[in-house]
């Protein structure tokens, strides 16, 4: 690919010591990286990897938000959806996600993340365009299932970025979700309002699907397989990109399946706690029903669309709080998440306790609060990507997290009983309970990591040299369980 960028200030690289972006077993001295060099390489990575990854997220969330807008623009009527059929149209998407995660464990050891994500997004686009065709609930459910494959961005971010950089990068990805709700909502509103022989919501599906295909092709073409083959970095900057992540005990991409990492992961309580996190957060999501709640409060379809914007603003504020909180308190990510969880927690309480009177604005405000869980998720993902080491182990954690994500997203819509609209009291009561469970499991994860860090510090003070905290000496595939010099980010 002829996109080579030249930089005359690149550091001199020892050709005999060049680090491969694969598993290295021999310790090696890293090149010296100045703060200026580090910032320059980070800017280049951010200018290519981050925008394309964010666009992939935008497409994925535009589809999910598209269903909620289509619901108030005729989809339910045109397809004769009754009872819980709309809820199942939302849930079945995640049965596809669940099925794809078991496949992805193997696929991510066979192919590059670039190929996995690119192909997934292109297929998304094709199936999304096909969503313009259903004539009944059965057709819609079949297509929604096929849309469920989910990209492995926990692994992708950990390959390109240092631990302190993870929260801000995940915030960019989830910021694409907010844009999909806000600008994407207005975009879908405009398309869905078209009057003609083809229903507007069907036109919206066709356009959004075509956009996904284009972005999938761009991702596959422009994202390199790894830093060693990054066309947008010069020879010296590629070495910096590899070394700056490797020195944090990062694990390289590897095709080797490590059974010792598998068994260490299965025996790790934290593995199951991450599942509970994802389940609770996704079962608590109200976004698929936000338009139906607002529409049910008596607002017109246009006002319902516009009223998504204050919720987007609040979500962006929470994302900023999450990012800067992690920057100011780098070892306080668990506490930051618990604090952020109180916002949707209180919103859910208000939705079930505020009176349903003439003044609906307090209820609308409470709904906006319940949508504010993206900040929690990005800190959540950064904890996993920063603390789990070893390609097999990281893949298992990432996959199990998304299995929890899918399971929670399947169960969540079923809490919204059709006969309880527009305020869905049962769903709100359950959401309050789930946030309590989430806070307790996050506290447990933080405590386990803190105790393990203390144990390793104690071993180091007793003369165990392998337990002394120090920068990584190679881009290895050793797990965080076996690497005693590794310290967990709390």
Backbone torsions as a table, in degrees:
resi	resn	phi	psi	omega
1	UNK	NA	129.2	-170.9
2	UNK	-96.8	58.4	179.4
3	UNK	-113.3	21.7	-170.0
4	UNK	-60.5	131.3	175.7
5	UNK	-107.4	127.8	-178.7
6	UNK	-96.8	142.9	176.9
7	UNK	-138.3	120.5	-173.8
8	UNK	-79.7	-5.7	-179.4
9	UNK	-101.2	14.3	-177.7
10	UNK	-63.0	142.6	176.3
11	UNK	-67.2	155.1	178.5
12	UNK	-76.9	131.9	-175.7
13	UNK	-107.1	131.7	174.2
14	UNK	-73.3	110.3	-174.4
15	UNK	-61.8	-28.3	-178.0
16	UNK	-78.1	-14.2	-174.3
17	UNK	-111.5	4.3	-172.7
18	UNK	-53.3	125.9	-176.1
19	UNK	-81.9	127.4	174.6
20	UNK	-83.4	145.1	177.8
21	UNK	-82.6	57.3	176.2
22	UNK	-147.9	-171.4	-174.3
23	UNK	-73.4	127.0	176.1
24	UNK	-111.6	135.1	-177.3
25	UNK	-107.6	-16.2	-178.0
26	UNK	-98.8	133.2	176.8
27	UNK	-63.3	146.8	-179.5
28	UNK	-146.3	148.5	177.5
29	UNK	-80.1	132.5	178.3
30	UNK	-77.9	154.1	172.6
31	UNK	-70.7	154.3	176.6
32	UNK	-73.1	130.8	-179.5
33	UNK	-118.9	115.1	177.8
34	UNK	-75.6	162.1	178.9
35	UNK	-62.6	-36.0	178.7
36	UNK	-65.1	-44.0	178.1
37	UNK	-63.4	-41.6	-179.4
38	UNK	-62.0	-45.0	179.9
39	UNK	-64.7	-38.6	-179.4
40	UNK	-63.9	-45.5	-179.9
41	UNK	-67.0	-40.8	178.5
42	UNK	-61.0	-41.2	177.6
43	UNK	-60.5	-40.8	-179.9
44	UNK	-66.5	-41.9	178.4
45	UNK	-64.1	-45.0	179.7
46	UNK	-62.1	-31.9	-176.0
47	UNK	-74.8	-18.7	-178.3
48	UNK	-114.5	-56.8	-173.6
49	UNK	-67.3	-47.4	-172.6
50	UNK	-66.7	-46.4	179.3
51	UNK	-61.1	-41.0	-178.2
52	UNK	-70.8	-39.3	176.4
53	UNK	-64.1	-38.8	178.9
54	UNK	-66.2	-37.3	177.5
55	UNK	-64.9	-36.5	176.2
56	UNK	-62.0	-45.6	177.1
57	UNK	-61.5	-40.2	179.7
58	UNK	-58.1	-45.8	-179.5
59	UNK	-63.5	-42.2	-177.7
60	UNK	-64.7	-40.6	-179.2
61	UNK	-80.1	-28.1	175.8
62	UNK	-61.6	-36.7	176.8
63	UNK	-64.4	-47.8	-177.7
64	UNK	-64.8	-41.4	177.8
65	UNK	-70.4	-30.2	-179.2
66	UNK	-59.4	-35.3	179.5
67	UNK	-64.3	-40.5	-178.2
68	UNK	-68.5	-35.4	177.6
69	UNK	-73.8	-38.9	177.8
70	UNK	-60.7	-30.7	-178.3
71	UNK	-62.1	-34.1	-179.4
72	UNK	-95.5	0.1	178.1
73	UNK	-114.8	25.3	169.3
74	UNK	112.8	-7.8	-178.3
75	UNK	-60.8	-46.2	-178.4
76	UNK	-61.8	-40.6	-179.1
77	UNK	-71.5	-46.0	-176.2
78	UNK	-64.9	-35.1	-177.8
79	UNK	-97.9	3.4	176.9
80	UNK	57.3	46.3	179.3
81	UNK	-75.5	134.3	-178.3
82	UNK	-130.0	156.4	174.6
83	UNK	53.5	-124.5	-176.9
84	UNK	-90.5	10.9	-175.8
85	UNK	-63.2	-36.5	176.4
86	UNK	-65.8	-41.0	177.6
87	UNK	-60.3	-40.3	178.8
88	UNK	-69.5	-31.6	176.3
89	UNK	-63.3	-33.3	175.3
90	UNK	-75.5	-44.4	-176.2
91	UNK	-67.9	-39.7	-171.2
92	UNK	-66.9	-24.3	172.7
93	UNK	-50.1	-41.0	-173.5
94	UNK	-84.8	-13.6	167.4
95	UNK	-65.3	-37.4	174.9
96	UNK	-64.9	-41.5	176.3
97	UNK	-60.2	-43.9	-179.3
98	UNK	-60.8	-46.8	-179.7
99	UNK	-63.8	-39.8	-176.6
100	UNK	-68.2	-27.4	-177.5
101	UNK	-68.0	-36.6	177.7
102	UNK	-66.4	-35.1	177.3
103	UNK	-71.1	-38.5	-174.0
104	UNK	-65.7	-27.7	177.9
105	UNK	-55.6	-43.8	179.8
106	UNK	-78.6	-42.7	-175.7
107	UNK	-61.9	-39.1	-178.2
108	UNK	-70.1	-12.8	172.8
109	UNK	-95.3	-8.3	-178.4
110	UNK	-105.2	-33.9	-175.1
111	UNK	-130.1	164.5	178.8
112	UNK	-71.9	157.9	176.8
113	UNK	-62.7	-35.2	178.5
114	UNK	-56.5	-47.7	-178.9
115	UNK	-66.2	-41.9	-178.3
116	UNK	-61.7	-50.3	-177.3
117	UNK	-68.0	-45.5	-177.9
118	UNK	-58.4	-48.6	-179.5
119	UNK	-64.9	-40.2	179.9
120	UNK	-59.0	-45.8	-176.2
121	UNK	-68.8	-38.0	178.0
122	UNK	-63.8	-43.1	177.5
123	UNK	-64.9	-38.8	174.1
124	UNK	-51.0	-50.7	-176.0
125	UNK	-58.0	-44.1	-179.6
126	UNK	-63.2	-43.7	-179.1
127	UNK	-70.2	-35.2	179.4
128	UNK	-64.8	-40.1	176.0
129	UNK	-62.3	-35.7	179.1
130	UNK	-66.3	-18.8	178.2
131	UNK	-66.9	-9.3	175.8
132	UNK	-76.4	-12.3	-171.8
133	UNK	-95.6	-23.6	-172.8
134	UNK	-54.8	145.1	177.7
135	UNK	-115.7	-6.9	-179.7
136	UNK	-154.4	175.3	-177.1
137	UNK	-62.1	-38.1	-178.0
138	UNK	-61.4	-44.5	179.2
139	UNK	-62.0	-43.5	-178.9
140	UNK	-62.8	-44.1	-178.7
141	UNK	-62.2	-39.7	-179.9
142	UNK	-63.0	-43.4	-178.9
143	UNK	-70.6	-38.9	179.2
144	UNK	-62.3	-35.6	177.8
145	UNK	-61.8	-42.8	-177.1
146	UNK	-68.0	-19.2	-179.0
147	UNK	-81.7	0.5	-167.7
148	UNK	-77.4	-13.1	-177.3
149	UNK	-58.3	141.6	-172.5
150	UNK	-128.9	136.3	-176.6
151	UNK	-71.6	154.2	-176.0
152	UNK	-94.7	66.9	-172.8
153	UNK	-80.5	-17.4	173.4
154	UNK	-61.7	-44.7	-180.0
155	UNK	-68.4	-43.7	-178.3
156	UNK	-59.2	-49.6	-177.9
157	UNK	-63.0	-38.9	-178.5
158	UNK	-67.9	-24.2	178.6
159	UNK	-77.1	-29.9	-172.4
160	UNK	-103.6	-21.7	-169.7
161	UNK	-126.4	149.8	174.4
162	UNK	-74.6	162.6	-173.3
163	UNK	-58.0	-43.0	-178.1
164	UNK	-66.2	-19.0	-178.1
165	UNK	-90.1	-11.2	-175.0
166	UNK	-62.7	-48.2	-176.6
167	UNK	-57.3	-44.2	-178.4
168	UNK	-65.3	-35.3	-179.0
169	UNK	-73.8	-39.7	174.5
170	UNK	-65.4	-32.2	176.7
171	UNK	-63.6	-37.5	176.8
172	UNK	-63.2	-41.9	179.5
173	UNK	-64.0	-45.3	-178.8
174	UNK	-77.9	-19.1	170.8
175	UNK	-63.0	-30.3	175.8
176	UNK	-64.2	-31.3	175.1
177	UNK	-64.1	-43.6	179.8
178	UNK	-62.9	-41.8	178.2
179	UNK	-63.8	-38.4	178.1
180	UNK	-62.4	-33.7	177.1
181	UNK	-72.3	-43.4	-174.3
182	UNK	-82.7	-78.7	-179.2
183	UNK	-63.3	-42.0	178.8
184	UNK	-61.3	-37.1	178.2
185	UNK	-63.2	-42.6	178.2
186	UNK	-66.9	-37.7	177.5
187	UNK	-61.3	-46.8	179.3
188	UNK	-68.6	-33.3	177.3
189	UNK	-62.0	-46.0	-180.0
190	UNK	-60.6	-45.1	-179.9
191	UNK	-68.5	-39.8	-177.7
192	UNK	-69.9	-18.0	-178.8
193	UNK	-86.0	-6.1	-179.4
194	UNK	-64.8	130.0	178.4
195	UNK	-101.5	125.9	180.0
196	UNK	-176.8	-166.7	-179.2
197	UNK	-68.2	-26.3	177.9
198	UNK	-105.9	129.0	-178.3
199	UNK	-57.8	143.3	-177.0
200	UNK	-58.8	-38.1	-179.1
201	UNK	-66.7	-28.0	176.4
202	UNK	-70.8	-39.5	176.8
203	UNK	-61.6	-41.7	179.0
204	UNK	-58.9	-40.8	178.9
205	UNK	-64.6	-40.1	180.0
206	UNK	-64.2	-45.4	-177.5
207	UNK	-68.7	-44.8	-179.7
208	UNK	-64.1	-37.7	178.0
209	UNK	-65.6	-42.3	177.9
210	UNK	-62.2	-38.5	177.7
211	UNK	-62.7	-40.2	178.7
212	UNK	-62.4	-41.4	180.0
213	UNK	-62.7	-44.3	-179.8
214	UNK	-61.4	-46.1	-178.5
215	UNK	-67.4	-36.6	176.0
216	UNK	-61.6	-40.8	177.6
217	UNK	-65.9	-41.7	178.4
218	UNK	-63.1	-42.6	179.4
219	UNK	-60.9	-46.9	-177.9
220	UNK	-64.2	-35.1	-177.0
221	UNK	-78.8	-41.9	-170.6
222	UNK	-94.0	-28.0	-178.4
223	UNK	-79.8	123.0	178.9
224	UNK	-72.7	159.9	178.7
225	UNK	-62.1	-39.6	179.0
226	UNK	-159.4	177.1	-176.4
227	UNK	-63.7	-30.6	-178.9
228	UNK	-63.7	-25.9	-177.8
229	UNK	-112.6	21.1	-177.5
230	UNK	-71.3	110.8	-177.7
231	UNK	-66.0	-23.4	-176.0
232	UNK	-89.1	0.9	177.2
233	UNK	-114.8	143.1	173.7
234	UNK	-75.3	175.3	-177.4
235	UNK	-57.1	-47.0	-179.4
236	UNK	-67.5	-37.9	-178.9
237	UNK	-70.4	-29.0	174.9
238	UNK	-62.8	-41.2	179.2
239	UNK	-63.7	-39.6	178.6
240	UNK	-65.0	-43.5	-179.3
241	UNK	-59.5	-37.9	179.1
242	UNK	-73.2	-49.1	-173.2
243	UNK	-68.3	-36.5	-175.1
244	UNK	-66.4	-29.5	176.8
245	UNK	-86.1	-40.0	-176.7
246	UNK	-63.7	-33.9	-177.6
247	UNK	-67.8	-12.2	176.6
248	UNK	-93.3	21.6	-179.3
249	UNK	65.1	35.3	177.8
250	UNK	-76.6	152.2	179.1
251	UNK	-99.8	140.8	-179.3
252	UNK	-79.9	160.6	172.6
253	UNK	-67.7	134.8	-175.5
254	UNK	-146.0	144.6	176.5
255	UNK	-90.2	-3.1	-177.6
256	UNK	-85.1	128.4	175.3
257	UNK	-87.7	123.0	-175.8
258	UNK	-104.0	108.9	-178.5
259	UNK	-67.5	-31.5	178.7
260	UNK	-64.8	-36.8	176.7
261	UNK	-68.6	-35.5	178.0
262	UNK	-61.2	-48.6	-176.8
263	UNK	-70.7	-37.0	176.1
264	UNK	-61.6	-36.2	-179.1
265	UNK	-71.7	-43.7	-179.9
266	UNK	-60.8	-32.4	-178.3
267	UNK	-87.7	-2.8	-175.4
268	UNK	-90.0	119.8	179.8
269	UNK	-58.9	-34.2	-178.0
270	UNK	-62.4	-28.4	177.4
271	UNK	-58.3	-42.1	-178.0
272	UNK	-80.2	-28.9	176.3
273	UNK	-65.1	-37.1	179.1
274	UNK	-65.5	-33.8	175.0
275	UNK	-62.0	-45.4	-179.3
276	UNK	-63.4	-41.2	176.7
277	UNK	-53.4	-56.1	-174.9
278	UNK	-61.2	-42.1	179.9
279	UNK	-59.7	-49.4	-176.5
280	UNK	-63.2	-46.8	-177.0
281	UNK	-63.5	-40.4	-176.8
282	UNK	-79.3	-32.3	175.0
283	UNK	-67.9	-22.2	-180.0
284	UNK	-87.0	-5.0	-176.5
285	UNK	-71.3	131.9	-179.1
286	UNK	-113.2	3.1	-171.6
287	UNK	-60.6	-36.5	-179.2
288	UNK	-65.3	-22.2	-177.2
289	UNK	-110.1	1.5	-178.7
290	UNK	-60.3	-43.3	179.7
291	UNK	-66.7	-37.1	179.6
292	UNK	-69.0	-36.1	177.8
293	UNK	-65.6	-48.1	-179.4
294	UNK	-65.2	-42.5	178.7
295	UNK	-62.9	-36.8	179.5
296	UNK	-71.9	-18.4	176.5
297	UNK	-79.3	-3.6	176.1
298	UNK	108.0	3.0	-180.0
299	UNK	-82.1	147.5	178.4
300	UNK	-69.5	168.8	-179.9
301	UNK	-61.8	-38.6	179.8
302	UNK	-67.8	-47.6	179.6
303	UNK	-63.2	-37.6	176.6
304	UNK	-58.4	-42.4	178.7
305	UNK	-64.8	-45.7	-179.3
306	UNK	-64.2	-35.8	-178.1
307	UNK	-70.9	-4.0	171.7
308	UNK	-74.2	-24.1	-173.6
309	UNK	-66.3	-44.1	176.0
310	UNK	-59.9	-36.8	176.9
311	UNK	-62.1	-41.5	178.3
312	UNK	-62.1	-41.0	178.5
313	UNK	-61.8	-42.3	178.9
314	UNK	-66.2	-37.6	178.6
315	UNK	-65.3	-39.8	177.8
316	UNK	-63.8	-40.2	177.1
317	UNK	-60.0	-43.1	178.8
318	UNK	-64.3	-36.6	176.8
319	UNK	-63.6	-43.3	178.3
320	UNK	-63.4	-42.1	177.3
321	UNK	-59.3	-43.1	-179.9
322	UNK	-62.6	-46.6	-177.1
323	UNK	-65.6	-51.1	-176.8
324	UNK	-73.0	-29.5	174.5
325	UNK	-61.7	-42.3	178.7
326	UNK	-69.0	-30.2	178.5
327	UNK	-73.2	-42.1	-178.7
328	UNK	-76.7	-32.5	-179.8
329	UNK	-125.7	74.3	-173.1
330	UNK	-59.7	-22.3	178.3
331	UNK	-111.0	30.8	180.0
332	UNK	-126.3	27.9	-174.4
333	UNK	-64.6	-36.7	178.8
334	UNK	-63.4	-43.5	-179.9
335	UNK	-68.1	-37.4	179.2
336	UNK	-61.2	-42.6	179.9
337	UNK	-63.4	-43.0	-180.0
338	UNK	-62.4	-40.6	177.7
339	UNK	-62.5	-43.6	179.2
340	UNK	-65.9	-31.1	-178.4
341	UNK	-66.0	-22.0	-179.4
342	UNK	-67.7	-23.6	-178.4
343	UNK	-67.6	-57.5	177.1
344	UNK	-68.1	-28.0	177.4
345	UNK	-59.4	-48.1	178.8
346	UNK	-67.9	-38.1	178.1
347	UNK	-58.9	-42.0	179.6
348	UNK	-66.3	-37.1	176.9
349	UNK	-63.4	-43.7	-178.6
350	UNK	-65.3	-36.7	-178.8
351	UNK	-64.9	-26.0	179.8
352	UNK	-98.7	-6.4	-178.1
353	UNK	-114.9	-27.1	-179.5
354	UNK	-67.1	144.7	-179.6
355	UNK	-71.1	145.7	178.0
356	UNK	-93.0	79.4	-177.4
357	UNK	-111.0	-157.0	-178.1
358	UNK	-69.6	-36.3	-179.5
359	UNK	-85.6	105.8	-175.9
360	UNK	-93.7	-4.5	-175.3
361	UNK	-63.7	-39.6	176.4
362	UNK	-59.2	-37.8	178.2
363	UNK	-66.9	-40.2	177.4
364	UNK	-62.1	-42.3	178.0
365	UNK	-63.2	-39.9	177.4
366	UNK	-63.3	-39.1	177.1
367	UNK	-61.9	-43.1	178.7
368	UNK	-58.9	-39.3	179.4
369	UNK	-63.8	-39.1	-177.7
370	UNK	-67.9	-19.1	180.0
371	UNK	-81.5	-8.1	-170.6
372	UNK	-87.0	64.4	176.2
373	UNK	-118.0	4.4	177.8
374	UNK	-64.7	-35.9	178.1
375	UNK	-60.9	-36.7	177.4
376	UNK	-65.1	-44.4	-175.2
377	UNK	-64.0	-41.2	-175.7
378	UNK	-68.9	-35.4	175.2
379	UNK	-69.3	-37.3	177.6
380	UNK	-57.9	-50.1	180.0
381	UNK	-64.8	-37.3	-179.0
382	UNK	-67.0	-33.0	177.3
383	UNK	-64.0	-42.5	179.8
384	UNK	-67.9	-47.5	-176.6
385	UNK	-66.8	-31.1	-178.5
386	UNK	-82.8	-26.8	-170.5
387	UNK	-105.3	-13.4	-176.8
388	UNK	-106.5	126.6	-173.4
389	UNK	-126.0	146.8	-174.9
390	UNK	102.0	126.1	-171.0
391	UNK	-62.3	-45.2	179.5
392	UNK	-63.2	-45.1	-179.1
393	UNK	-64.6	-43.7	-179.4
394	UNK	-65.4	-39.3	178.4
395	UNK	-64.0	-41.2	179.0
396	UNK	-63.9	-44.5	178.9
397	UNK	-63.1	-45.3	-179.7
398	UNK	-61.2	-45.5	-178.7
399	UNK	-65.6	-43.5	-178.1
400	UNK	-67.9	-33.9	175.3
401	UNK	-59.9	-45.5	-178.0
402	UNK	-75.0	-22.6	170.9
403	UNK	-66.9	-42.4	174.6
404	UNK	-63.1	-40.3	176.8
405	UNK	-57.8	-47.9	-178.4
406	UNK	-67.2	-43.0	-178.9
407	UNK	-63.2	-43.7	177.8
408	UNK	-64.2	-38.6	-179.9
409	UNK	-71.8	-24.4	174.2
410	UNK	-73.6	-45.8	-175.6
411	UNK	-74.8	-37.4	-175.2
412	UNK	-52.6	-53.7	-178.9
413	UNK	-60.0	-26.0	-179.3
414	UNK	-73.8	-12.5	175.4
415	UNK	-74.8	-21.3	-177.5
416	UNK	-88.7	91.5	-176.2
417	UNK	-77.7	131.6	-175.2
418	UNK	-56.5	-36.0	-177.0
419	UNK	-74.4	-8.3	-178.9
420	UNK	-102.6	3.7	-178.3
421	UNK	-69.3	150.0	13.5
422	UNK	-95.2	-6.5	-171.8
423	UNK	-98.4	-13.9	171.7
424	UNK	48.8	64.8	-174.5
425	UNK	-60.2	-40.6	-179.7
426	UNK	-60.4	-44.2	179.1
427	UNK	-60.3	-43.7	-176.8
428	UNK	-67.1	-39.0	177.7
429	UNK	-63.9	-41.4	179.9
430	UNK	-66.6	-39.2	179.3
431	UNK	-61.0	-40.8	176.8
432	UNK	-58.4	-46.4	-179.6
433	UNK	-64.0	-40.1	-178.6
434	UNK	-66.2	-36.7	177.5
435	UNK	-66.1	-33.7	176.0
436	UNK	-64.4	-44.8	177.5
437	UNK	-60.7	-42.3	-179.7
438	UNK	-60.0	-47.4	-178.7
439	UNK	-60.9	-39.6	-179.7
440	UNK	-67.2	-42.0	-179.7
441	UNK	-69.7	-34.7	176.1
442	UNK	-64.8	-40.8	177.2
443	UNK	-62.6	-38.4	179.7
444	UNK	-65.8	-43.7	179.0
445	UNK	-60.7	-46.4	-179.6
446	UNK	-61.1	-41.9	-180.0
447	UNK	-65.0	-42.3	-179.9
448	UNK	-61.5	-45.3	-179.4
449	UNK	-66.3	-39.6	179.5
450	UNK	-63.8	-42.9	179.2
451	UNK	-66.0	-36.9	178.5
452	UNK	-68.5	-39.4	175.7
453	UNK	-60.5	-41.9	178.7
454	UNK	-64.0	-39.8	178.4
455	UNK	-62.0	-42.5	-179.4
456	UNK	-69.7	-36.7	176.1
457	UNK	-63.3	-39.5	179.4
458	UNK	-65.5	-42.3	177.0
459	UNK	-60.9	-40.3	179.4
460	UNK	-64.7	-41.3	-179.4
461	UNK	-68.7	-22.1	178.8
462	UNK	-88.0	3.0	174.8
463	UNK	103.5	5.6	177.6
464	UNK	-79.8	102.3	-174.5
465	UNK	-65.3	-30.3	-179.2
466	UNK	-69.3	-15.7	-178.6
467	UNK	-96.5	-1.5	179.5
468	UNK	-70.8	126.8	179.6
469	UNK	-66.8	124.4	-179.0
470	UNK	-157.6	161.7	177.4
471	UNK	-61.3	153.0	177.5
472	UNK	-62.1	151.3	-179.0
473	UNK	-107.1	-2.1	177.9
474	UNK	-164.6	162.8	176.3
475	UNK	-86.6	83.9	-167.0
476	UNK	-102.6	-179.9	178.7
477	UNK	-120.4	27.2	178.9
478	UNK	-81.6	144.5	-176.9
479	UNK	-81.7	161.0	176.9
480	UNK	-65.1	-23.7	178.0
481	UNK	-68.1	-41.8	-176.7
482	UNK	-85.6	-29.2	-176.9
483	UNK	-84.6	95.1	-175.1
484	UNK	-71.3	-16.9	178.5
485	UNK	-80.7	-7.7	178.1
486	UNK	-76.9	138.9	175.3
487	UNK	-121.7	139.0	-177.3
488	UNK	-79.6	142.0	174.1
489	UNK	-86.2	125.3	-174.0
490	UNK	-93.3	NA	NA
